[in-house]
Amino acid sequence: MMGIERRKGKDKPVITKALVELDGPMFKAYDQLRRKWAVLDCYQSPGPIQFKGVGSTLLNYMVKEPNTEDMLYAAS
């Protein structure tokens, strides 16, 4: 997320600008679910990413390929 840009003659750390890829898999998954998310109480906490220990081999759902079944938690 961070990058170095030259501003006023000096290198400064900045957050790299990025556009949403409307044809990317993450936006397509969001597009399929956004109407349901608008009316249902659907959310999932990504939790911390583990670098060492028990959960270090598991991928956080925010960085793996989107799966609409995993992303939809319907309210009961």
PyMOL commands that set and color helices and strands:
alter all, ss='L'
color gray80, all
select helices_A, chain A and resi 25-39+68-71
alter helices_A, ss='H'
color red, helices_A
select strands_A, chain A and resi 2-7+10-15
alter strands_A, ss='S'
color yellow, strands_A
deselect
rebuild
show_as cartoon
